Amino acid sequence: MRFRAWLSQFMEGRYGQDNLSRFLLPFGFVTFLIGYILVRKIDAGFFRFFGVVLYYLGTVAIFWNLFRTWSRNHAARRRENERFLSLKQRLFSGTKRDYRNYRYFSCPSCKTMVRVPKGKGNIRITCPNCRETFLRKS
């Protein structure tokens, strides 16, 4: 119980975990482990160098996670997390389209992607961007 009280007192006012921290810790451990295995088990020059790079990259990611978790500068850590979330959204947006229930069409005039429900027959689609109407079979 004393350790728990000490830890609670230590973490008071600190930033703690967020999305970036939840990414950094497993990323750091996995890259550290792969780098360690490559350095210890493979004698080839390039793979050994690649292993050393991964080893240190994993170490830096783990320590960066600890630094962010224990930091008291909430504004800076929040900005870092927002940049991470915006990068994550740019990389992974548009990849999870529901092709089972919807059809996706490109507007002939402005090339905006328009989503319409499947199985409705021939429908008139109005582009939300330029208000162009076109007919398609859903």
C-alpha positions in Angstrom: 0.0 0.0 0.0 2.9 2.4 0.7 4.2 2.0 -2.9 0.7 2.7 -4.3 0.5 5.9 -2.2 4.0 7.0 -3.2 3.1 6.4 -6.9 -0.1 8.3 -6.6 1.7 11.2 -5.0 4.5 11.0 -7.6 2.0 11.1 -10.6 0.0 14.0 -9.1 0.1 16.9 -11.6 1.9 14.9 -14.3 0.6 14.4 -17.8 0.1 10.6 -17.8 -0.9 8.4 -20.8 -2.6 9.5 -24.0 -2.9 8.1 -27.6 0.7 8.9 -28.5 2.0 7.2 -25.3 -0.1 4.2 -26.0 1.5 3.9 -29.4 5.1 4.6 -28.3 5.3 1.9 -25.6 4.4 -1.1 -27.7 6.3 0.3 -30.7 9.4 0.8 -28.6 9.3 -2.6 -27.1 8.8 -4.3 -30.5 11.5 -2.4 -32.3 13.8 -2.9 -29.3 13.2 -6.6 -29.3 13.6 -7.0 -33.1 16.8 -4.9 -32.9 18.2 -7.0 -30.1 17.5 -10.2 -31.9 19.1 -8.9 -35.1 22.2 -7.7 -33.2 22.7 -10.9 -31.2 21.8 -13.6 -33.8 22.9 -12.2 -37.2 26.5 -11.5 -38.2 25.8 -10.0 -41.6 26.9 -6.4 -41.8 23.7 -4.7 -43.1 21.3 -6.6 -40.9 23.5 -6.0 -37.9 23.5 -2.3 -38.6 19.8 -2.3 -39.1 19.4 -4.2 -35.8 21.5 -1.6 -34.0 19.3 1.2 -35.5 16.1 -0.6 -34.4 17.6 -1.3 -31.0 18.3 2.4 -30.3 15.1 3.5 -31.9 13.2 1.3 -29.6 15.2 2.6 -26.6 14.5 6.2 -27.6 10.8 5.5 -28.0 10.5 3.9 -24.6 12.3 6.8 -22.9 10.3 9.4 -24.8 7.2 7.7 -23.6 8.5 7.8 -20.0 9.4 11.5 -20.4 6.0 12.3 -21.8 4.2 10.4 -19.1 6.1 12.1 -16.2 6.1 15.6 -17.8 4.3 18.4 -16.1 4.1 20.5 -19.2 0.5 19.6 -20.2 0.2 22.1 -23.1 3.3 20.8 -24.9 2.3 17.2 -24.5 -1.3 18.0 -25.7 0.1 19.6 -28.8 2.3 16.6 -29.5 -0.7 14.3 -29.1 -2.8 16.5 -31.4 -0.1 16.3 -34.1 0.1 12.5 -33.7 -3.7 12.2 -34.0 -3.8 14.4 -37.1 -1.0 12.4 -38.8 -2.8 9.2 -37.9 -6.0 10.5 -39.4 -4.3 11.6 -42.6 -2.6 8.2 -43.0 -5.6 6.0 -42.2 -8.6 8.1 -43.3 -10.6 6.7 -46.2 -9.3 3.2 -45.8 -12.2 1.9 -43.8 -15.0 2.2 -46.3 -18.1 0.1 -45.9 -18.4 -1.6 -49.3 -21.0 -4.0 -48.0 -23.8 -1.4 -47.4 -22.7 1.5 -49.5 -21.5 2.4 -53.0 -19.0 5.1 -53.7 -19.1 7.4 -56.7 -16.9 10.2 -57.9 -18.7 13.4 -58.9 -18.1 14.1 -62.6 -17.5 17.8 -62.2 -15.5 18.2 -58.9 -14.3 14.6 -58.3 -15.6 14.5 -54.7 -16.4 11.0 -53.4 -20.1 10.5 -52.7 -21.5 7.6 -50.6 -24.9 6.2 -51.4 -26.7 3.2 -50.0 -26.6 -0.1 -52.0 -29.6 -1.7 -53.6 -31.8 1.3 -54.3 -31.8 0.9 -58.1 -31.2 3.9 -60.3 -30.9 7.0 -58.2 -30.2 10.7 -58.7 -27.2 11.7 -56.7 -26.5 15.3 -55.7 -22.9 16.2 -54.9 -22.7 17.9 -51.5 -19.8 20.0 -52.7 -20.8 21.5 -56.0 -24.6 20.5 -56.2 -24.1 18.7 -59.5 -26.7 15.9 -60.0 -26.0 12.7 -61.8 -27.7 9.3 -62.2 -26.1 6.1 -61.1 -27.2 2.6 -60.2 -26.6 1.8 -56.6 
